[in-house]
Amino acid sequence: MAELAYSNELQDQFLNGFKGKVVPTPVPWTYRIGLGFVALFMVILPLLYLAIVALFAWAAYWYAVDFGPGLFDSNLGGYRANKWRLLLYVTPLVVSSLLIVFMVKPIFVSLPQDDEQPPLEPEKEPILFAFVRRLCTTMGAPIPSVIAINNEVNASAGPRSGLFSLLRKDLKLTIGLPLVAGLNANQFAGVLAHEFGHFSQLSGMTLTYLIRSINFWFYRVVYERDRVDLWLDEQIEGTEGWMQVTLMLGKGGVWISRRVLWLLMITGSAISNFMLRQMEFDADSYEAKLVGGSTFASTAKELIKLSASADLAIQDQRSYWANGKLCGDHSRLVSHHHTKQNKQLEQVAQEHISTSKTKFFDTHPCDMQRIQQAHQHGQNRVFNIDMPATVLFRDFKELSENHTKQAMSEMIGRTLDEQVFRSIDELKKDEAIQDARFKAMHRVFRLNHIYGRWTQVSIKKTSDVKDIASLKQEYMQLRDQISANDSERFETLRQWQSTKQIQQSLRRLHESSKIVKSEPAWFGLATIDPKKLPDKIQETKSRLQELKTKLDTFDSQIEQATSLCLWLANQPKFANNLTSTLQSDAFAFLELLHQQSTALDEVESICTELIALLIAVSNTNDESLGKPIMFCNKQLVDKAGDVLTKFSACKIPIEHTDQSMDVAAYVSGAGFDREDPVQSVKSAESMLRTLWQLSNHSLASLATTIEDVEKVLGLPNNSDIDHKIIERLFG
């Protein structure tokens, strides 16, 4: 009963926060007439497209029935002539049929429906529903039929199921939980007021909904591809001779039809977006009248900060999922970044607001314009209550956790076990431990493990070492030599990395130039004389070998020092004094990685060649590149498959919820596809990158043990490396 009494008291507090009514913003008749004309024009655009389709269909019919048969009126030339007449008659019919099919296909493309989430129940969230009802009444807007939630930094209000729902005032309010977690009650009320402000002018909202729907329909049919498009590509690849030429002509016609749609899309956007921006200004006026101009401005800033925080949270979730974990409360993860990086985010938001400008095709005005307009309307306020928005919900934490688990399971495509979800405190503690390990790795291995270099680590028996004191002396001398070479090593690593990138671009240009005329700009290169290209490649190869020789010297010193520490860590008497244990999985993985370094270089080389061919075909649309691309893809799939087979017997060297997982399963990603070279390239790049990341985790684990050995020896940790150097080398 205490909880119910508290809820009733809290509900009264929120409802008493409303003082008066929001005066509707007058809409000039000229604006309404203009919006009506825009909506009418947007309806005409699809009708115009239908007329073009009908014209093509009539032309095809006329050719098939009236003009084409006349080709066979004469029997001159015998069988050979009749064969050519038949080709001349059939080819345009096949091409026009394909063209009509692809032009008619977009008409039947339906708008995607949001995944249905169970709506919130009024009995379970009485304060929220009462608050929304009072807000709508205050604004003179229709009350939504249902309230749903998602994990977006946004709120939206719209018809439940299309235009007819809008006409029946059957509306759905969707609230992003990270939005609730990051805003106070005034800011949250303002965001909802903006959404309901659109509905306060229902006729305008109906027309706007129609305009947006048509714009989105055009965007989808211009840019999306489906099975019919893939079927045509497969038929072109699988046929030869006359039929292949005919199908390619048909594909050219499809390209033309999409250009027509693109032109209509651009025309519609150009005409409608100005009116859509005015609708946003109109909705902003309701927000400003409800909560005031200053709250409107603070909300605009917080939305930018929350959006940036949400991006960071998504990156975190991807990183956690790599280890089979997820944060069980996504909203809190967004709030964590929002709070932790508030100072940096404040600068980002302020800069965005002060520098952003409205562009011709924007559907929303820039924030600066919106804030200026809001101050004109928001001199007084109707609602004011100083509370976090989360108190509108009975148990926001539980709601967010349940929704996170449901949403993540749907996104991944299967029901996830409870053990996958961790609290943010657990995850951040793990991150802190891992950060400390990576710092140890940088101190011990001195950045020799940059991407593309497979570091070798080994344990060498040091039988010539008589006692711990002499071993300690030898180790200190090696460590001093390594530190003394830091500047030269870092510069050599930087040159190696930049030379490697240049060589890769030169090789891609060279590979594509073997088949088609290629431009250096495709690969980020300046103008190069094609005759000098092989010499340039040889030049970078020689330079890389020269740099590698220098790096091998540095590697040797680090390997000697590492061997001494790891040898000691393996001695039973010495190991008893260590707080960490030598990770056998990490060591086994690093040894196998070094054994497979040549094979991995071959995978990278084939991948470079395949990328070159894909870039060439995207710039030239040259269908003749199909066969070399598929041949190269086969080589990549086979070589990567050999590498994965080697790693299938190696245990994953990191903490993971599925400790039975092997390295091959962990790094294979979406998998290689003999029929899809783009997918194979993505998988190869992911495999190489993930192997490098695993090597870093393994080295970090070994570095922790090495620093533990140093501690037992009475040595201080090696000097830290400037984070700017790390950033420059690792990106």
QUINOR-V627165 format. One record per residue. N is the residue number from 1. RES is the residue in three letters. PSI is psi in radians with two decimals (none if undefined). D_LAST is the distance of its C-alpha to the last C-alpha in Angstrom with 2 decimals. Layout:
# QUINOR-V627165
n=[N N]
res=[RES RES]
psi=[PSI PSI]
d_last=[D_LAST D_LAST]
This chain:
# QUINOR-V627165
n=[1 2 3 4 5 6 7 8 9 10 11 12 13 14 15 16 17 18 19 20 21 22 23 24 25 26 27 28 29 30 31 32 33 34 35 36 37 38 39 40 41 42 43 44 45 46 47 48 49 50 51 52 53 54 55 56 57 58 59 60 61 62 63 64 65 66 67 68 69 70 71 72 73 74 75 76 77 78 79 80 81 82 83 84 85 86 87 88 89 90 91 92 93 94 95 96 97 98 99 100 101 102 103 104 105 106 107 108 109 110 111 112 113 114 115 116 117 118 119 120 121 122 123 124 125 126 127 128 129 130 131 132 133 134 135 136 137 138 139 140 141 142 143 144 145 146 147 148 149 150 151 152 153 154 155 156 157 158 159 160 161 162 163 164 165 166 167 168 169 170 171 172 173 174 175 176 177 178 179 180 181 182 183 184 185 186 187 188 189 190 191 192 193 194 195 196 197 198 199 200 201 202 203 204 205 206 207 208 209 210 211 212 213 214 215 216 217 218 219 220 221 222 223 224 225 226 227 228 229 230 231 232 233 234 235 236 237 238 239 240 241 242 243 244 245 246 247 248 249 250 251 252 253 254 255 256 257 258 259 260 261 262 263 264 265 266 267 268 269 270 271 272 273 274 275 276 277 278 279 280 281 282 283 284 285 286 287 288 289 290 291 292 293 294 295 296 297 298 299 300 301 302 303 304 305 306 307 308 309 310 311 312 313 314 315 316 317 318 319 320 321 322 323 324 325 326 327 328 329 330 331 332 333 334 335 336 337 338 339 340 341 342 343 344 345 346 347 348 349 350 351 352 353 354 355 356 357 358 359 360 361 362 363 364 365 366 367 368 369 370 371 372 373 374 375 376 377 378 379 380 381 382 383 384 385 386 387 388 389 390 391 392 393 394 395 396 397 398 399 400 401 402 403 404 405 406 407 408 409 410 411 412 413 414 415 416 417 418 419 420 421 422 423 424 425 426 427 428 429 430 431 432 433 434 435 436 437 438 439 440 441 442 443 444 445 446 447 448 449 450 451 452 453 454 455 456 457 458 459 460 461 462 463 464 465 466 467 468 469 470 471 472 473 474 475 476 477 478 479 480 481 482 483 484 485 486 487 488 489 490 491 492 493 494 495 496 497 498 499 500 501 502 503 504 505 506 507 508 509 510 511 512 513 514 515 516 517 518 519 520 521 522 523 524 525 526 527 528 529 530 531 532 533 534 535 536 537 538 539 540 541 542 543 544 545 546 547 548 549 550 551 552 553 554 555 556 557 558 559 560 561 562 563 564 565 566 567 568 569 570 571 572 573 574 575 576 577 578 579 580 581 582 583 584 585 586 587 588 589 590 591 592 593 594 595 596 597 598 599 600 601 602 603 604 605 606 607 608 609 610 611 612 613 614 615 616 617 618 619 620 621 622 623 624 625 626 627 628 629 630 631 632 633 634 635 636 637 638 639 640 641 642 643 644 645 646 647 648 649 650 651 652 653 654 655 656 657 658 659 660 661 662 663 664 665 666 667 668 669 670 671 672 673 674 675 676 677 678 679 680 681 682 683 684 685 686 687 688 689 690 691 692 693 694 695 696 697 698 699 700 701 702 703 704 705 706 707 708 709 710 711 712 713 714 715 716 717 718 719 720 721 722 723 724 725 726 727 728 729 730 731]
res=[MET ALA GLU LEU ALA TYR SER ASN GLU LEU GLN ASP GLN PHE LEU ASN GLY PHE LYS GLY LYS VAL VAL PRO THR PRO VAL PRO TRP THR TYR ARG ILE GLY LEU GLY PHE VAL ALA LEU PHE MET VAL ILE LEU PRO LEU LEU TYR LEU ALA ILE VAL ALA LEU PHE ALA TRP ALA ALA TYR TRP TYR ALA VAL ASP PHE GLY PRO GLY LEU PHE ASP SER ASN LEU GLY GLY TYR ARG ALA ASN LYS TRP ARG LEU LEU LEU TYR VAL THR PRO LEU VAL VAL SER SER LEU LEU ILE VAL PHE MET VAL LYS PRO ILE PHE VAL SER LEU PRO GLN ASP ASP GLU GLN PRO PRO LEU GLU PRO GLU LYS GLU PRO ILE LEU PHE ALA PHE VAL ARG ARG LEU CYS THR THR MET GLY ALA PRO ILE PRO SER VAL ILE ALA ILE ASN ASN GLU VAL ASN ALA SER ALA GLY PRO ARG SER GLY LEU PHE SER LEU LEU ARG LYS ASP LEU LYS LEU THR ILE GLY LEU PRO LEU VAL ALA GLY LEU ASN ALA ASN GLN PHE ALA GLY VAL LEU ALA HIS GLU PHE GLY HIS PHE SER GLN LEU SER GLY MET THR LEU THR TYR LEU ILE ARG SER ILE ASN PHE TRP PHE TYR ARG VAL VAL TYR GLU ARG ASP ARG VAL ASP LEU TRP LEU ASP GLU GLN ILE GLU GLY THR GLU GLY TRP MET GLN VAL THR LEU MET LEU GLY LYS GLY GLY VAL TRP ILE SER ARG ARG VAL LEU TRP LEU LEU MET ILE THR GLY SER ALA ILE SER ASN PHE MET LEU ARG GLN MET GLU PHE ASP ALA ASP SER TYR GLU ALA LYS LEU VAL GLY GLY SER THR PHE ALA SER THR ALA LYS GLU LEU ILE LYS LEU SER ALA SER ALA ASP LEU ALA ILE GLN ASP GLN ARG SER TYR TRP ALA ASN GLY LYS LEU CYS GLY ASP HIS SER ARG LEU VAL SER HIS HIS HIS THR LYS GLN ASN LYS GLN LEU GLU GLN VAL ALA GLN GLU HIS ILE SER THR SER LYS THR LYS PHE PHE ASP THR HIS PRO CYS ASP MET GLN ARG ILE GLN GLN ALA HIS GLN HIS GLY GLN ASN ARG VAL PHE ASN ILE ASP MET PRO ALA THR VAL LEU PHE ARG ASP PHE LYS GLU LEU SER GLU ASN HIS THR LYS GLN ALA MET SER GLU MET ILE GLY ARG THR LEU ASP GLU GLN VAL PHE ARG SER ILE ASP GLU LEU LYS LYS ASP GLU ALA ILE GLN ASP ALA ARG PHE LYS ALA MET HIS ARG VAL PHE ARG LEU ASN HIS ILE TYR GLY ARG TRP THR GLN VAL SER ILE LYS LYS THR SER ASP VAL LYS ASP ILE ALA SER LEU LYS GLN GLU TYR MET GLN LEU ARG ASP GLN ILE SER ALA ASN ASP SER GLU ARG PHE GLU THR LEU ARG GLN TRP GLN SER THR LYS GLN ILE GLN GLN SER LEU ARG ARG LEU HIS GLU SER SER LYS ILE VAL LYS SER GLU PRO ALA TRP PHE GLY LEU ALA THR ILE ASP PRO LYS LYS LEU PRO ASP LYS ILE GLN GLU THR LYS SER ARG LEU GLN GLU LEU LYS THR LYS LEU ASP THR PHE ASP SER GLN ILE GLU GLN ALA THR SER LEU CYS LEU TRP LEU ALA ASN GLN PRO LYS PHE ALA ASN ASN LEU THR SER THR LEU GLN SER ASP ALA PHE ALA PHE LEU GLU LEU LEU HIS GLN GLN SER THR ALA LEU ASP GLU VAL GLU SER ILE CYS THR GLU LEU ILE ALA LEU LEU ILE ALA VAL SER ASN THR ASN ASP GLU SER LEU GLY LYS PRO ILE MET PHE CYS ASN LYS GLN LEU VAL ASP LYS ALA GLY ASP VAL LEU THR LYS PHE SER ALA CYS LYS ILE PRO ILE GLU HIS THR ASP GLN SER MET ASP VAL ALA ALA TYR VAL SER GLY ALA GLY PHE ASP ARG GLU ASP PRO VAL GLN SER VAL LYS SER ALA GLU SER MET LEU ARG THR LEU TRP GLN LEU SER ASN HIS SER LEU ALA SER LEU ALA THR THR ILE GLU ASP VAL GLU LYS VAL LEU GLY LEU PRO ASN ASN SER ASP ILE ASP HIS LYS ILE ILE GLU ARG LEU PHE GLY]
psi=[-0.54 -0.67 -0.72 -0.75 -0.73 -0.77 -0.74 -0.71 -0.76 -0.70 -0.76 -0.67 -0.79 -0.77 -0.56 -0.16 -0.26 2.18 1.63 -2.88 2.69 2.11 2.17 2.47 2.12 2.41 2.06 2.59 -0.55 -0.64 -0.77 -0.74 -0.73 -0.74 -0.66 -0.74 -0.69 -0.80 -0.72 -0.74 -0.66 -0.58 -0.62 -0.57 -0.88 -0.60 -0.66 -0.70 -0.72 -0.68 -0.67 -0.73 -0.79 -0.66 -0.74 -0.73 -0.72 -0.72 -0.71 -0.71 -0.78 -0.74 -0.74 -0.63 -0.72 -0.78 -0.83 -0.83 -0.43 -0.31 -0.42 0.17 -0.50 2.48 0.16 2.47 -0.19 -2.67 -0.76 -0.77 -0.70 -0.59 -0.78 -0.62 -0.71 -0.77 -0.73 -0.52 -0.77 -0.70 -0.92 -0.55 -0.75 -0.79 -0.82 -0.61 -0.79 -0.74 -0.77 -0.72 -0.80 -0.43 -0.56 -0.56 -0.77 -0.42 -0.50 0.14 2.10 2.69 2.47 2.47 2.44 2.55 2.23 2.02 2.46 2.21 2.84 2.63 2.26 -0.59 -0.52 -0.40 1.09 -0.64 -0.76 -0.83 -0.69 -0.71 -0.80 -0.71 -0.82 -0.70 -0.80 -0.71 -0.71 -0.58 -0.16 0.55 2.67 2.52 2.28 2.54 -0.65 2.71 2.19 2.97 2.74 -3.01 0.42 2.73 1.23 2.86 2.59 2.58 2.30 3.09 2.55 -0.67 1.01 -2.97 -0.66 -0.60 -0.66 -0.75 -0.53 0.00 0.59 1.59 2.74 2.24 2.20 2.22 2.23 2.15 -0.67 -0.49 -0.79 -0.75 -0.48 -0.15 2.74 3.07 -0.68 -0.80 -0.73 -0.74 -0.67 -0.72 -0.76 -0.66 -0.64 -0.80 -0.78 -0.39 -0.59 -0.64 -0.24 -0.48 1.39 -0.66 -0.71 -0.66 -0.66 -0.80 -0.69 -0.72 -0.74 -0.78 -0.84 -0.70 -0.75 -0.73 -0.77 -0.65 -0.80 -0.75 -0.77 -0.83 -0.37 -0.72 -0.40 2.57 2.59 -2.91 -0.56 -0.73 -0.77 -0.67 -0.76 -0.75 -0.72 -0.70 -0.69 -0.73 -0.56 0.03 2.94 2.95 -2.44 -0.75 -0.68 -0.74 -0.75 -0.78 -0.62 -0.64 -0.68 -0.71 -0.62 -0.67 -0.65 -0.74 -0.72 -0.73 -0.65 -0.54 -0.66 -0.81 -0.70 -0.74 -0.75 -0.66 -0.83 -0.71 -0.81 -0.74 -0.77 -0.68 -0.67 -0.49 -0.54 -0.78 -0.63 -0.66 -0.65 -0.63 -0.63 -0.73 -0.71 -0.80 -0.63 -0.62 -0.62 -0.70 -0.80 -0.68 -0.56 -0.82 -0.09 2.71 -0.63 -0.66 -0.66 -0.80 -0.74 -0.61 -0.74 -0.70 -0.76 -0.61 -0.66 -0.77 -0.72 -0.64 -0.75 -0.68 -0.64 -0.66 -0.74 -0.66 -0.69 -0.72 -0.73 -0.82 -0.69 -0.73 -0.73 -0.72 -0.45 -0.43 0.30 0.39 2.84 2.62 2.24 -0.05 1.60 -0.66 -0.70 -0.58 -0.73 -0.78 -0.60 -0.85 -0.63 -0.67 -0.80 -0.68 0.55 -0.72 -0.82 -0.71 -0.59 -0.75 -0.73 -0.80 -0.75 -0.73 -0.70 -0.80 -0.72 -0.40 -0.31 2.53 2.60 2.25 2.86 -0.69 0.16 2.44 -0.29 2.51 2.82 2.76 -0.66 -0.78 -0.72 -0.70 -0.75 -0.76 -0.68 -0.65 -0.51 -0.57 -0.43 0.76 -0.46 2.89 2.59 -0.50 2.39 2.04 2.30 1.47 2.76 2.59 -0.39 -0.40 -0.17 -0.34 2.54 -0.86 1.52 -0.69 -0.84 -0.73 -0.78 -0.72 -0.79 -0.74 -0.65 -0.81 -0.71 -0.80 -0.72 -0.67 -0.73 -0.67 -0.70 -0.41 0.24 2.78 2.19 2.48 2.68 -0.61 -0.32 -0.60 2.24 2.76 2.73 -0.56 -0.74 -0.81 -0.72 -0.54 -0.76 -0.70 -0.73 -0.71 -0.78 -0.66 -0.73 -0.67 -0.73 -0.64 -0.69 -0.71 -0.77 -0.69 -0.72 -0.85 -0.02 0.68 0.25 -0.17 0.66 2.80 2.31 -0.20 2.12 1.76 2.40 2.30 2.34 2.88 2.11 2.34 2.22 1.27 -0.34 -0.14 2.10 -0.69 3.02 -0.63 -0.80 -0.61 -0.72 -0.72 -0.77 -0.72 -0.73 -0.68 -0.76 -0.75 -0.65 -0.72 -0.75 -0.81 -0.65 -0.45 0.09 -0.93 -0.82 -0.69 -0.83 -0.71 -0.67 -0.72 -0.75 -0.79 -0.69 -0.78 -0.79 -0.65 -0.68 -0.74 -0.72 -0.77 -0.72 -0.76 -0.72 -0.71 -0.68 -0.74 -0.74 -0.77 -0.76 -0.56 -0.35 -0.44 -0.75 2.85 2.07 2.62 2.34 -0.57 -0.46 -0.49 0.31 0.46 2.70 3.04 2.29 2.38 2.08 -0.57 -0.47 -0.03 -0.82 -0.66 -0.68 -0.71 -0.75 -0.63 -0.82 -0.61 -0.77 -0.70 -0.71 -0.69 -0.69 -0.78 -0.65 -0.67 -0.73 -0.75 -0.58 -0.63 -0.80 -0.73 -0.69 -0.74 -0.78 -0.66 -0.70 -0.80 -0.73 -0.74 -0.71 -0.81 -0.76 -0.58 -0.76 -0.74 -0.39 -0.12 2.15 -0.82 -0.70 -0.69 -0.48 -0.40 -0.06 2.51 -0.35 2.84 2.56 2.16 1.88 -0.63 -0.73 -0.75 -0.75 -0.69 -0.79 -0.67 -0.76 -0.67 -0.74 -0.67 -0.59 0.16 -0.67 -0.77 -0.66 -0.63 -0.63 -0.72 -0.79 -0.70 -0.80 -0.69 -0.70 -0.75 -0.75 -0.71 -0.71 -0.78 -0.67 -0.67 -0.72 -0.79 -0.55 -0.44 -0.39 -0.33 0.52 1.92 -0.34 -0.24 -0.14 -0.85 -0.82 -0.55 -0.82 -0.62 -0.78 -0.66 -0.70 -0.76 -0.75 -0.79 -0.76 -0.82 -0.76 -0.64 -0.70 -0.76 -0.79 -0.61 -0.71 -0.68 -0.10 -0.33 0.06 2.24 2.58 2.26 0.45 2.86 2.27 2.59 -0.42 1.51 -0.16 -0.14 2.37 2.96 -0.69 -0.79 -0.60 -0.68 -0.16 -0.33 -2.34 -0.21 2.76 2.61 2.06 -0.38 -0.12 1.60 -0.56 -0.75 -0.68 -0.71 -0.81 -0.73 -0.69 -0.80 -0.69 -0.71 -0.83 -0.76 -0.73 -0.66 -0.71 -0.72 -0.70 -0.65 -0.64 -0.75 -0.72 -0.77 -0.66 -0.67 -0.78 -0.65 -0.63 -0.73 -0.73 -0.75 -0.49 -0.72 -0.77 -0.69 -0.75 -0.61 -0.15 0.38 2.47 2.80 2.64 2.86 2.56 2.76 2.37 2.23 -0.43 -0.62 -0.74 -0.77 -0.72 -0.63 -0.59 -0.31 none]
d_last=[57.20 55.22 52.09 54.10 55.58 52.17 50.86 53.87 53.45 49.77 50.61 53.29 50.89 48.52 51.40 52.99 49.82 50.98 53.40 54.98 53.81 51.12 53.04 52.07 50.38 52.88 51.76 53.66 55.60 53.99 50.58 52.02 53.70 50.50 48.57 51.41 51.31 47.56 48.07 51.00 48.97 46.18 48.89 50.30 47.02 47.16 50.90 50.24 47.95 50.79 53.17 50.98 50.90 54.68 55.14 53.27 55.29 58.53 57.64 56.96 60.27 62.16 60.84 61.67 65.14 66.49 64.87 63.60 66.93 68.51 66.58 68.95 72.21 72.85 73.37 73.04 70.91 71.58 69.02 66.19 66.51 66.59 63.40 61.59 63.21 61.90 58.34 58.71 59.92 57.52 54.22 54.23 55.28 52.34 49.87 51.40 51.53 47.81 47.13 49.37 47.84 44.31 45.62 47.57 44.80 42.76 45.92 45.76 42.10 42.21 39.74 37.62 39.00 36.94 37.08 40.11 39.34 42.41 43.19 43.78 47.41 49.36 51.18 47.97 46.35 49.44 47.89 45.14 47.71 50.19 47.57 46.58 50.30 51.07 48.11 49.31 52.88 51.88 50.18 52.76 50.25 51.00 50.05 47.53 49.10 46.15 43.05 40.04 36.61 33.05 29.51 28.57 28.12 31.17 34.92 37.05 40.76 42.35 45.12 45.19 46.05 46.10 48.32 51.51 49.97 49.09 52.70 53.96 51.64 50.20 46.77 43.78 41.49 38.04 36.22 32.57 32.54 29.24 31.03 33.98 31.93 30.18 33.22 36.57 39.85 40.38 36.99 37.39 40.93 39.75 37.25 40.11 42.47 40.29 40.47 44.21 44.70 44.13 47.02 49.31 49.90 50.43 51.64 48.59 46.34 48.16 47.65 43.98 43.46 45.16 43.05 39.71 40.89 41.88 38.66 36.66 39.07 38.53 34.73 35.00 37.57 35.68 32.28 33.02 34.17 36.58 38.66 41.00 38.25 37.09 40.76 41.28 38.31 39.70 43.18 42.03 40.26 43.32 46.07 47.30 49.72 51.40 49.86 46.29 47.03 48.63 45.71 43.28 45.57 45.44 41.65 41.88 44.24 41.80 39.17 41.84 42.68 39.10 39.07 42.23 40.65 37.59 40.00 41.86 38.65 37.55 41.12 41.33 38.07 39.14 42.50 41.60 38.44 40.39 42.78 40.04 38.54 42.04 42.29 39.17 40.81 43.94 42.19 40.41 43.88 44.94 41.94 42.63 46.35 45.72 43.28 43.33 41.13 39.20 38.31 37.27 34.85 33.41 33.05 31.16 28.63 28.44 27.92 24.77 23.48 24.59 22.98 19.53 20.41 21.52 18.21 16.61 19.64 19.28 15.73 17.41 20.32 18.36 16.74 20.28 21.89 19.94 22.14 25.16 25.14 25.11 25.72 29.41 29.39 26.83 28.36 27.99 24.31 23.88 26.12 24.17 21.03 23.50 25.06 22.24 20.10 23.21 22.70 19.30 20.66 23.82 22.17 20.37 23.76 25.74 23.68 23.91 27.65 28.37 26.57 27.12 30.01 32.13 31.80 34.68 33.62 32.36 34.44 33.76 34.23 31.44 31.39 32.91 35.89 36.37 36.39 38.88 41.13 40.94 42.21 45.29 46.16 45.05 47.35 49.01 47.70 49.41 47.24 45.98 45.22 42.91 41.39 38.15 38.20 37.85 41.48 42.68 41.97 44.16 41.34 37.96 36.05 38.06 37.79 34.00 33.70 36.18 34.57 31.05 32.51 34.45 31.65 29.15 31.91 32.65 29.05 28.67 32.19 34.06 35.48 33.17 34.72 34.91 33.07 29.83 29.75 28.80 29.16 26.25 27.48 27.29 23.79 22.47 24.41 22.80 19.31 20.42 21.72 18.60 16.48 19.15 18.93 15.22 16.01 18.90 16.88 14.75 18.15 20.04 17.93 16.20 12.78 14.77 13.34 10.14 10.08 13.35 15.27 17.78 18.76 22.52 24.13 27.91 30.93 33.50 36.99 37.79 41.58 42.03 40.80 44.04 42.91 40.06 40.56 40.07 37.04 35.55 36.34 34.74 31.57 31.37 31.85 29.04 26.66 27.73 27.16 23.61 22.81 24.65 22.43 19.11 18.67 19.74 17.66 14.31 15.36 16.53 13.35 11.50 14.52 14.65 11.25 12.15 15.69 14.90 13.31 16.41 18.70 17.57 18.31 21.55 22.63 22.21 24.30 26.79 27.23 27.89 30.14 32.38 33.55 33.18 32.75 29.02 27.25 24.31 22.86 22.43 19.66 18.12 20.37 23.03 26.66 27.54 31.04 31.36 33.65 31.06 28.31 29.36 29.49 25.96 24.74 26.87 25.57 21.91 23.30 25.26 22.44 20.25 23.36 23.89 20.44 20.88 24.22 22.81 20.16 23.07 24.92 22.23 21.94 25.70 25.86 23.39 25.31 28.59 27.59 26.20 29.41 31.60 30.10 30.05 33.59 34.74 33.18 35.29 38.50 40.54 41.89 38.58 36.70 39.17 37.74 34.13 32.88 30.29 31.10 29.57 28.00 29.79 27.82 24.51 26.18 27.86 24.69 22.92 26.10 26.33 22.72 23.52 26.79 25.16 22.44 24.66 25.28 21.62 21.08 24.03 22.61 19.47 21.95 24.20 21.43 20.39 24.09 24.55 21.69 23.35 26.66 25.44 23.91 27.24 29.37 27.55 28.24 31.77 33.14 34.83 36.41 37.15 33.54 34.31 35.83 33.24 30.50 32.45 33.25 29.63 28.77 31.57 30.18 26.75 28.47 30.75 28.24 25.85 29.05 30.03 26.77 27.04 30.66 29.72 27.35 29.98 31.86 28.95 28.63 25.40 24.05 22.93 25.04 25.92 28.87 30.02 30.19 32.17 29.21 28.30 24.95 26.02 26.78 23.53 21.24 23.55 22.51 24.73 26.24 26.94 29.61 31.93 32.87 29.49 27.09 24.44 24.55 24.42 21.28 19.54 20.99 20.02 16.32 16.56 18.57 16.27 13.20 15.62 17.21 14.08 13.60 17.32 17.13 14.78 17.36 20.11 18.87 18.43 22.00 23.32 21.74 23.62 26.78 26.27 25.95 29.01 30.85 29.98 31.41 34.61 34.84 34.73 31.52 28.99 25.33 23.29 21.48 18.22 15.10 13.88 10.98 9.84 9.69 7.72 5.04 5.62 5.88 3.81 0.00]
